[in-house]
Structures are given as C-alpha cells and as structure tokens.
Amino acid sequence: MIEHTWQWREGSWQPVRWPADDRGLHYGDGVFETLRLNDSGAIPLWAFHHLRLNDGFKRLRFSEPLMRDVQDALVSLPLVPSPDALAAKVIVTRGGGPRGYAASSTRANVLFQHFSAPPWGRERNPDGLCVGVNPVRLAQQPLLAGIKHLNRLEQVLAREAFADDWQESVMMDAEGNVIEGCMSNLIVIKNGKFLTPDLSLCGVRGVVREWLKSEVELVEQRMSLQQLISADGVVFCNSLAGFQPVRCLVGDESGDIHWHEDSSGFVQAQQWQKALESLF
C-alpha cells in the first residue's frame, strides 16, 4: 500500500501534479529504483542505486540541465524514520514536451513514494522458491541492458505467464541464454564457484547482485539452461526480498529438479542474507 507520494517541482518536494505530456507516461522515457529503508529512514544500498540511476541517465542521454535538476532532488529525498519496515520507489522521467519522439525537455519529473516494505523473502518462503522456465523471452538491446528503465512490458507478460505454484521464473533471451528472474537476479553455485549470467545484452543489474559482487568473487558469464539445471544450488535476489534459494525448478516431460535445504544454495543464501540484513 502506498503511504506517501511526493513530486519534485520547482526545487522542492510537493504534492503530486503529474503532467499529461510527461514522456515517461507516453514513451517510458525514464528510469526507476525500488529501495528498502532501515529504521532510521536511511537507504543502506543507496550507493548502488545511485550508480545505476546515473548509468540510466547517461544511457538515455539526459541533458546536463536535466541531470542537475535530478541530482538536486536525489540529495533531498523526503526520508523519514519509522518503526515499521519501509520501502520506497523513485521514478525519474525526462519530463514533458511536445508530441513526438524527439526530446526537448529541460526539467525532469521525479516522483518519490513511500510504502510498507514486504517481509524479507526468507520469511515469506522459508522452504525456498519453486520456479519455472518462463515462455516469455527477453529481447537483446545492449543500449538499455543493465539499467532499470520504465519499459517493463516484458516483465508484465512474464508475470502473467506464471503457473500457480511458481514464486519466480527463469528468464531467457531470444537465443536461449539464461538472463535473470522476472523480478530478481539469479546466482548459480557450482563446485564452490559463484556464477551469474552476463547482462551485456539484456537484463537488469540489480543492486543486491552488485552489492554481492563487492563482497565475494561473482563471475559473470553466458549461461545455458543446462548449466542452471546441473548447478549445486541456485539463488534469486533483489532489493526487497533479499536472497532466496531455489527449492524446485519445474520441468517439462523430463521432470522437476529439486535442491534440498542442506544444498549449497540454501547455505549460501542464508549466509548472504544474514550479511545483507546486518546493513539494515
């Protein structure tokens, strides 16, 4: 449930008056971040969120005036302490302008929402995740790969394709490479090594994935579905759920693949989750 929403306008956070000519609304021309806050209202993983936002601004070629306006907003986010777990969402668009794809705006639109954070994934799915292989394939577009842009139609379609017993799904690209989950990044554990799919052509570089890269040796590589199936363990991660091990990969006529709670996926997910929660 959304509890508070503000819009950055004329140098301050104000009640929302979203313009009808906004390019994010018309073209998905912008980026967003979903954040988990701690009890004091701070964002422990903000450095990783900020890096991805800035990468998005550069990839979408936001002008210098737009960048300055956005940075003014980001350094003064209306964060508030709360005894309850909070999360937030920041949406940044290129702003308004005349009809047509050509961009001419000099002022961005920035929306900030506070809402109640869901429990960590370990609380919601204590036995691990049941996942399937999603029939929706991700298009390759290196100009947008890695950033969290506002065009999420692939994820909307992928979420609609979930079977009733899936909590997540494995997303592949048009060439059959494993890329990520519908809502998460994924990590494969094999022979003591930590592997994650290469995201140079599509996918989102999640902040928890990037945080883990700063903590352990996480190797990025092209990954096939067979590599995932033969893994010693598989873990999904995102900023709201944290780390969640996979218990079952729903198969086709060849049957399901199962990982037990003493497998490396469960062990590592527990260790990484403990380290992540210590930041909050």
N, C-alpha and C positions, 0 to 999 in steps of 0.2 A: 504494500500500500504506500503510495506517495504521500509524504507528510508535509513537505515544504518544497516550493519551487520558486526560483528567482531567475530573472533575466538581467544580464549586464547591459546597461543602456546609459549612454552619456556619462560614463565614468563612475557608475555606482551600480550596486545590485538593487533591482526594483521589482515590483510585481510584474508578472508576465503579460506582455502585449506582443504576441508573435506576429510579425508582418506577413501579409498574404503573398508577397512577392519573394519570400525567402528562398534562396537557391537550394538549401537543404531539403525543403519541402518539395520543390519542383524537380530537382535533379539528384538528390542525395549528395550534394556538393559540400561535404564536411566530414568530420571525424567525431568520435566519442570515446569516452572511457567510463568504465564501471569500477567503483572504488569501494574498498572496505575500510572503515574508520575504526580507530581504537576508542577507549572510553573517554579520552581527553579531547576527542574531536580531530585528532591528527590522522594523517594518511601514511602509515609506515612504508608503503611501497610507492610513494609519490615520485621518487626519482625515476623509477622505471616507467610509470605512467607518463611523466613529463617528457622523457626521451621519446616515447612512441608518439605522443601528440606532436612534438616538434618535427619528427620524421614525417608524420602525416601532412603537416603544413608545407613542408618542403616538397613532398611528392605531388601534392595538389597545387603547388606553385602559388601559395598565398602571397600577396604583395607585402612589402615592408610595412605600410600603414596598417594593414590587417594584422600582421604579426605583433606590432606594438600594442594594438588595442587588445588583442587576445592575452598577451602576457600581463598587461595591467589587470585584466580580470582574474587570471590564474593566481597571481600573487595575493589576491584579496578574497579568496573563496570564503563564503559565509559559513565556516565550520563552527559547530557548537558541541561542547561536551555533553555526553548523555550516558546515564547508567545502563541504557539498553544498547544492544548491538546496532550500529547504524551502517548504512552503505550510502553511496551517492553516485550520481551519474552526471557527467559533464558532456554537453553536446556543443560543438563549435561548427558553425556553418560560415560560408563565405559572405553571408549577408544577403541583402536584397538587390534588386536591379531590374533592368528592362527584360522583356521576353527574349528568349534565345540563349544558346549555349555560351556565347562569348561573355566573359566575366569582366565587370567594370566596377564592382563594389569596392569601397574604401573602408567600410566598417563591418566587422564581423558581428554575427549574432551568437551569443553564448548563453546557454541555459544550464542551470545547476539545480539538481533535485536531490533532496534528502529522502531516504526511505528506510524502513526497518530491514536490517540485514537478515537473510535466512541463516539458519544454523549451518555450521560447517558440514561439509559432505559426510565426514565420518559419523556425525550424529544422525544424519538423515538416512544414510545407507551403511550401517555398521558392518554388514556382511559383504560389502564390496558391491561393485556395479555389475549389472547384466547389460551387455551392449550387443548391438547388431551391426552389420555392414550396411551402410546406407545406400540405397539405389541412386540417390542424387549425387552427381559428380561435380566437382569444383572446376570452374574454368581457369585456365592459366592466364595470368596477366601480371608480368613482373613489375609494371609501373605501380601497381597497387598492392603487391604482395607484402605481407607483414603488418601493414597499418590497419587500424580499425575504422574503416570508412563507413559512411551511413548506408551504403547499399548492402543490405543483409537479406536479399530475396533468396539467395541460395540456402541460407540457414533457415529461413521461414519454410521453404519447401522441404528441406531435410527434416525439420522438426515434425512436419505434417506426416512424414513417411515412417515415423517411429512405430514399431509394434508396441502392443500394450505392455509387454514385460521388459522393454528397454528403458534404462535410465540415461543412456548416452548412445552414440553411434560412431562408428569409424567412417570418416570421410576420406574418399579418394579423389584424385584428379581424373581428367579425361583419359590419361594414359595408364591409369591403374595404380599410381603411386599412392601409398598411404600418406595423408597430409596432417590430419588433426581429428578432433571430435567436432560434433556440431556446435558445442558450447565450450569446448575445452581444448587444450593442447594435450598431446599424449607422449609418454615416455616408455620405451621398451627396455627391459633389463635382460641381458644375455651374457652368460659367462662372466658375470661380475662387472660388465660394462653398461653404461647408461647411454642409450641411443634415443634420438628424437628426429622426426622427419625434417628434411630440408624444406624450407619455406621460401625459397628464392623465386618461385613461380606463382605461388598462391598460398593462402592460409594467413593466419594472424599470429604475430609474435606476442604471445600472452605474457603479462608481466610476471606471473608466478614462474613460468618457464624461464624467463630471463633472470629472475632472482636466483633460481636453482643453478643456472649456468655460472653465477658468481660464487656459488658455494661448492659445486662438485664439477668434475670433468664430464660434460654432457656433449656427446658427439652428434653433430648434425649430419645426416646422410639421406640419400634416396632410400626409400623403404618399400618393400613389397608386402602384400597381404600375407604371403607365406612366412616372411620374417616375423611378422607380428604373431601369427598363429604358433610358431615354434619358439616364442620367447619364454624365458623363465618367469617373467612377470610383466604386466602392463599396468601403467598408472596414468590416469587423467588428472589434469589440474587446471584451475582457473582462480581468479581473484576472490570470488565469493565462496566457492566450495572448498578451496584448498586442494589437497592431494587425495585422490580416491583410487584404490586398487580395483582392478577388474577381476570379478569372480567367474564370469561366464561370457564367452563370445558365442552368440547364437549362430549356428552354422546352417548350411542347406542340407542336401541329402547325405553329406558326409558326417553330419552330427555336430554337436556343440563341443566347444573347447572349454575346459574348466581349469582354474587355478585355485589351489587350496590356501587356507589362511596362514599356513606356515611357509608359503612360497615367497620368493624374494620381492615380488610386487607388493604384497601385504606388509612385509617387514620394512621395506624402504619407504612406502607411503606413510607408515606410522612415524618413522624417524623424521622424514622431511616435514610432515605435518606438525610435529612437536616443535621443530625449529622455526617453522613459519609462524605458529601461534605465539611463540615467545616474543615476536615483534609487536604483537597487539596487546 
